[in-house]
Amino acid sequence: MKKYLILFAFFIFPFFATATADFYYKFEFSNIKDKSVLDILSEYKNFKDFDASALKVPTVVEVEFDDQDILSEENNFLVFNITDKLFEPNFLKEKTVIVKKDMYVFYVDDAKSAQTKDPKLVNQRYKELQKLVDKDTKTFVDYPLPEDSVGEAKILISISDKNITSSMLTIIFADNVKLPDFVEVKADDKIVVAKTKMTSNVIKFPQTTAKRWLVSLTYSQPLRIAEIELNDDDPEKIKIKGLRFLAKPQKKYFIFFNPSTPMNVATGEMPDLFSDKGVFPVKRATLDNPLYKNNAPDYDKDGVPDKIDNCKYIPNKDQKDINSNGIGDACEDFDKDGIINIKDNCPEDPNAFQEDSDGDGIGDACDKEESRFTERNKWVPWAGMAFASVLLVVLFVATLRSMKKEKNE
């Protein structure tokens, strides 16, 4: 019984939480009595919320937005102090952020892992090795020195089957640890640093792109490595927008965006929102505005206002734009034959006359499969002709016999 109750709660809770949230926001909006304010708020499709109850003093808050949040290039935002029913000044800060790839390291030809087939022990050793990329120099991995020979540590670096473009490797050793005697670096089995004497913890080499990087260290003293980092010369860069405003303790704020038409709302005096010092970053979910009326012009009736519709006269609710040129795929003409994609029976092959011999909706220019039965089966017409010939012969013979019989009578 307990099991079923848990399953029931698991499936019901999300719906309950959503319903509770909807009720909360509708209750908050119901406290707004000024019709002019409601009219302004109803122009915005989405909003994010921020509760400043935890703040001790007025603080500049920066609410993060990404490209999926914002539908219009105009970046028209509105910050509403729901507690005091006031519109607050705001400033949009745009910045480019470098996203570092998460690197993973593995043992290669390790004596201990080779001697055991215990999955738990192998998994334990894998987790231990991740200390080399946890960005914490206080954690480390020990490589003991064999009694009768030099030691060799082989470390494999990869990023979930993704390429890494690099020209430098940095290894941070624990305090009082002697540098290894030799180092060798391979990128996808290609040597980028031949076995050479190690004189620095930074190893440089010609820029190379590879998925798997093998670092081999030969050492004659006990080795303790704290961190290993393969420099990413081609990191992913994303643009992040952050809306700043001055939040006061015990106040609640709604940040509205995606208006149906450009809005210009008067606010109070602008504080210093330009300095990066003391800014409190916030991430909040995008919510649908229950007040939104969507009164904006929508010529093609696809639910997307003309102001932000990438195909104003052709319905395309999904707003798909595969080449990101600001024009929806539905109203583009990829093959330049004078017919837009949504009406073109071969959108990627020029065919201005739209010939479609088999009537299957796919133009002859790009139809790889013949839909007509007789065209798909070439033997059918010949079989029909043979049948007709046999039938004619039979009829001819029957006619001759009938005429002969009548003559004899």
C-alpha positions in Angstrom: 0.0 0.0 0.0 2.8 2.4 0.9 4.4 1.7 -2.5 1.3 2.8 -4.3 0.9 5.9 -2.2 4.5 6.9 -3.1 3.8 6.4 -6.8 0.5 8.3 -6.5 2.3 11.2 -4.8 5.1 11.1 -7.3 2.7 11.6 -10.2 0.2 14.0 -8.5 2.7 16.3 -6.8 3.9 18.1 -10.0 0.2 18.9 -10.9 -0.5 20.0 -7.3 2.6 22.2 -7.3 1.7 23.8 -10.6 -1.9 24.5 -9.5 -0.6 26.0 -6.2 1.8 28.3 -8.1 -0.9 29.4 -10.5 -3.2 30.2 -7.6 -0.5 32.2 -5.8 0.3 34.4 -8.8 -3.3 35.0 -9.7 -3.9 36.0 -6.0 -0.9 38.4 -6.2 -2.2 40.0 -9.4 -5.8 40.2 -8.0 -4.4 42.7 -5.4 -3.6 45.2 -8.2 -6.6 47.6 -8.4 -5.2 50.2 -10.8 -6.6 49.5 -14.2 -3.9 51.4 -16.0 -1.2 49.2 -14.3 -3.1 46.1 -15.3 -3.4 47.3 -18.9 0.4 47.7 -19.0 1.2 44.3 -17.4 -1.3 42.5 -19.7 0.9 43.4 -22.7 3.7 41.1 -21.5 3.6 37.5 -22.3 6.1 36.2 -19.7 7.6 37.1 -16.4 10.0 35.9 -13.7 9.6 36.5 -10.0 12.1 37.5 -7.2 11.4 37.6 -3.5 13.8 39.9 -1.7 12.8 38.7 1.8 16.3 37.3 2.4 18.1 40.6 1.7 19.3 42.6 4.6 20.0 45.9 2.7 19.0 47.2 -0.7 21.0 45.2 -3.3 21.4 45.3 -7.1 20.0 42.1 -8.4 20.8 40.7 -11.8 18.2 38.2 -13.1 19.7 36.0 -15.9 18.0 35.6 -19.3 19.0 33.4 -22.2 18.0 33.4 -25.9 15.2 30.9 -25.3 13.6 33.3 -22.8 13.5 36.3 -25.1 11.4 36.3 -28.2 12.0 39.8 -29.4 15.3 41.5 -30.3 14.1 44.7 -28.7 14.8 43.4 -25.1 11.8 45.3 -23.7 11.7 44.6 -19.9 9.6 45.9 -17.1 10.3 45.4 -13.3 7.2 45.7 -11.1 7.4 46.0 -7.3 4.3 43.9 -6.5 4.6 44.9 -2.8 4.4 48.7 -3.3 2.8 48.5 -6.8 5.6 50.5 -8.4 7.6 50.2 -11.6 11.3 50.1 -10.9 14.2 51.4 -13.1 16.2 48.6 -14.7 19.3 48.0 -16.8 20.1 45.2 -19.2 23.7 43.9 -18.9 24.9 41.7 -21.8 28.1 39.7 -21.5 29.9 36.8 -23.2 30.6 33.9 -20.9 33.1 31.2 -21.6 31.7 27.7 -20.9 34.5 25.4 -19.7 34.1 21.8 -20.8 34.0 19.2 -18.0 37.0 17.0 -18.4 37.3 13.4 -17.2 40.4 11.4 -16.5 40.9 7.6 -16.6 43.6 5.1 -15.6 45.5 3.5 -18.5 47.5 0.3 -18.0 47.4 0.8 -14.3 48.8 -2.2 -12.3 46.1 -2.2 -9.7 43.2 -1.9 -12.1 44.7 -4.6 -14.3 44.9 -7.0 -11.4 41.3 -6.7 -10.4 38.0 -7.4 -12.2 35.9 -6.1 -9.3 33.6 -3.4 -10.8 33.2 -1.7 -7.4 37.0 -1.3 -7.0 37.4 -0.1 -10.6 34.6 2.4 -10.0 36.2 3.5 -6.7 39.5 4.1 -8.5 37.8 6.1 -11.2 36.1 8.4 -8.6 39.4 8.8 -6.9 41.1 9.9 -10.1 38.5 12.6 -10.7 40.3 14.5 -7.9 42.8 15.5 -10.6 40.1 17.7 -12.3 38.0 18.8 -9.3 39.7 22.3 -9.4 40.7 21.8 -5.7 44.5 21.7 -5.1 43.9 20.3 -1.6 42.9 17.0 -3.0 45.4 14.7 -4.8 46.1 11.3 -6.2 49.2 9.3 -5.1 51.4 7.3 -7.5 53.6 5.1 -5.4 57.2 4.3 -6.5 57.9 0.6 -7.3 60.7 -0.9 -5.2 62.8 -2.2 -8.1 62.1 0.2 -10.9 61.0 3.7 -11.9 57.3 4.5 -11.9 55.1 5.3 -14.8 51.7 7.0 -14.6 49.5 7.1 -17.6 46.5 9.4 -17.5 43.8 9.6 -20.2 41.9 12.8 -20.6 38.6 13.1 -22.5 35.3 15.1 -22.7 32.4 12.8 -23.3 33.5 12.0 -26.9 34.0 15.6 -27.8 37.0 17.2 -29.4 39.4 19.3 -27.4 41.6 21.8 -29.2 44.7 22.5 -27.0 48.3 23.7 -27.1 49.2 23.5 -23.4 49.0 21.1 -20.5 49.4 22.2 -16.9 50.1 19.7 -14.0 49.9 20.9 -10.4 51.9 18.8 -8.0 51.4 18.7 -4.2 53.9 20.5 -2.0 57.5 19.1 -1.8 57.0 16.7 -4.7 59.8 16.4 -7.3 58.9 16.8 -10.9 58.6 13.6 -12.9 61.7 12.7 -14.9 60.0 12.5 -18.3 56.7 13.4 -19.9 55.0 12.3 -23.2 51.7 13.5 -24.6 49.6 11.8 -27.3 46.5 13.1 -29.0 44.4 10.3 -30.5 47.5 8.1 -30.7 49.5 10.9 -32.4 52.5 12.1 -30.5 52.4 15.8 -29.8 55.2 15.8 -27.2 57.8 13.0 -27.6 59.2 11.6 -24.4 61.3 14.4 -23.0 62.8 15.5 -19.7 60.3 17.4 -17.6 61.6 20.8 -16.5 58.3 22.6 -15.8 54.8 21.8 -14.8 53.6 23.5 -17.9 54.0 21.6 -21.2 53.5 23.4 -24.5 53.0 21.8 -27.9 51.6 22.7 -31.4 47.9 23.3 -31.3 46.1 20.0 -31.8 42.5 18.8 -31.9 41.6 15.4 -30.5 39.1 13.5 -28.5 41.5 11.4 -26.3 44.7 12.8 -24.7 47.2 10.4 -23.1 49.7 11.9 -20.7 52.6 9.5 -19.7 54.8 10.5 -16.7 58.0 8.6 -15.8 59.1 9.3 -12.2 61.9 8.2 -9.8 60.5 9.7 -6.7 57.0 9.2 -5.1 54.5 11.2 -7.2 51.5 13.1 -5.9 49.4 15.1 -8.4 46.8 17.6 -7.2 45.4 18.9 -10.6 45.9 18.3 -14.3 44.4 20.7 -16.9 44.4 20.6 -20.6 44.0 24.1 -21.8 40.9 24.5 -24.1 42.0 26.8 -26.9 38.5 26.8 -28.5 36.0 27.1 -25.6 32.3 27.5 -26.1 31.1 31.0 -25.8 27.5 32.0 -25.0 25.9 35.4 -24.6 24.1 36.0 -21.4 21.7 38.8 -20.6 21.1 39.9 -17.1 18.5 42.4 -16.0 19.6 44.6 -13.1 17.4 46.5 -10.7 17.7 47.6 -7.1 15.8 45.2 -4.8 14.8 46.2 -1.3 14.4 43.9 1.7 10.9 42.3 2.3 9.7 43.3 -1.2 8.5 41.1 -4.0 9.3 41.8 -7.7 7.9 40.5 -11.0 10.2 41.0 -14.0 8.0 41.1 -17.2 9.3 40.6 -20.8 8.2 39.7 -24.3 5.6 42.4 -24.8 3.2 42.2 -27.7 4.1 45.8 -28.6 7.1 48.0 -27.5 6.4 49.6 -24.2 7.8 52.8 -22.6 6.8 52.9 -18.9 7.9 55.7 -16.6 9.9 54.7 -13.5 11.6 56.4 -10.6 15.2 57.7 -10.4 17.8 55.4 -11.9 20.3 54.1 -9.3 23.9 53.0 -10.2 23.1 49.7 -12.0 26.2 49.8 -14.2 28.9 48.9 -11.7 29.6 45.1 -11.4 30.6 45.5 -7.7 28.2 44.0 -5.2 25.7 42.6 -7.9 23.7 39.6 -6.7 23.1 37.1 -9.5 19.7 35.3 -9.7 18.4 32.5 -11.8 14.6 32.2 -12.0 12.2 30.1 -14.2 10.2 31.7 -17.0 6.5 31.9 -16.3 3.4 32.6 -18.4 1.7 35.9 -17.5 -1.9 35.1 -16.5 -2.8 38.7 -17.3 -1.5 38.5 -20.9 -4.2 39.4 -23.4 -2.3 39.1 -26.6 -4.0 42.0 -28.3 -1.1 42.5 -30.7 -1.8 42.3 -34.4 -1.4 38.8 -35.8 -2.1 38.7 -39.5 -1.6 35.0 -40.1 -3.4 34.0 -36.9 -0.7 31.6 -35.7 -0.6 32.9 -32.2 2.7 34.8 -32.7 2.3 38.6 -32.7 3.4 40.3 -36.0 6.0 42.3 -34.0 8.0 39.1 -33.2 6.7 36.8 -36.0 9.5 35.7 -38.4 6.8 34.9 -41.0 4.1 37.6 -40.6 1.9 36.4 -43.5 2.5 32.6 -43.3 1.3 30.6 -40.3 4.3 29.1 -38.5 3.6 28.7 -34.8 6.9 26.9 -34.2 8.9 29.8 -35.6 11.5 27.4 -37.0 14.5 29.2 -38.5 17.1 26.6 -39.3 19.7 29.0 -40.7 19.0 31.7 -38.0 18.7 34.6 -40.4 15.6 36.0 -38.8 13.2 34.7 -41.5 11.1 31.7 -40.7 11.7 28.5 -42.8 8.0 28.5 -43.8 8.3 31.7 -45.8 11.8 31.4 -47.1 12.6 30.1 -50.6 15.7 27.9 -50.1 16.0 26.7 -53.7 15.4 30.2 -55.2 12.7 29.0 -57.7 10.2 31.8 -56.7 8.0 29.5 -54.6 8.2 29.7 -50.8 9.1 26.6 -48.9 5.7 25.9 -47.4 4.1 25.9 -50.8 7.0 24.3 -52.7 6.7 20.6 -53.4 10.5 20.5 -53.7 11.8 23.1 -51.2 15.5 22.2 -51.8 15.4 21.6 -55.6 14.4 24.3 -58.1 11.2 23.4 -59.9 9.3 26.6 -60.7 6.5 24.7 -62.6 5.9 22.3 -59.7 5.5 19.2 -61.9 4.2 16.2 -60.0 3.4 13.4 -62.4 2.2 10.9 -59.8 0.2 13.5 -57.8 1.8 12.4 -54.4 2.5 16.0 -53.3 6.3 15.6 -54.0 7.6 17.3 -57.1 9.2 15.3 -59.8 12.5 17.1 -59.3 12.9 15.5 -55.8 10.6 12.5 -55.9 12.8 9.5 -55.4 9.8 7.1 -55.2 7.2 6.7 -57.9 3.7 6.6 -56.4 1.8 5.4 -59.5 1.3 1.7 -59.5 2.1 1.2 -63.1 5.3 3.3 -62.8 6.5 1.4 -59.8 5.8 -1.9 -61.4 7.1 -1.7 -65.0 5.9 -5.2 -65.9 2.2 -4.2 -65.4 1.7 -2.4 -68.7 3.4 -5.2 -70.6 1.3 -7.8 -68.9 -1.9 -5.7 -69.8 -0.8 -5.5 -73.4 -0.1 -9.3 -73.5 -3.5 -10.0 -71.9 -5.2 -7.7 -74.4 -3.4 -9.4 -77.3 -4.5 -12.9 -76.1 -8.0 -11.7 -75.7 -8.1 -10.3 -79.3 -6.8 -13.6 -80.7 -9.4 -15.5 -78.7 -12.2 -13.2 -79.9 -10.9 -13.4 -83.5 -10.8 -17.2 -83.4 -14.3 -17.3 -81.9 -15.6 -15.0 -84.6 -14.1 -17.2 -87.4 -15.7 -20.3 -85.9 -19.0 -18.6 -85.6 -18.9 -17.4 -89.2 -17.9 -20.9 -90.4 -20.7 -22.6 -88.4 -23.3 -20.2 -89.9 -22.0 -20.9 -93.5 -22.3 -24.7 -92.9 -25.9 -24.3 -91.8 
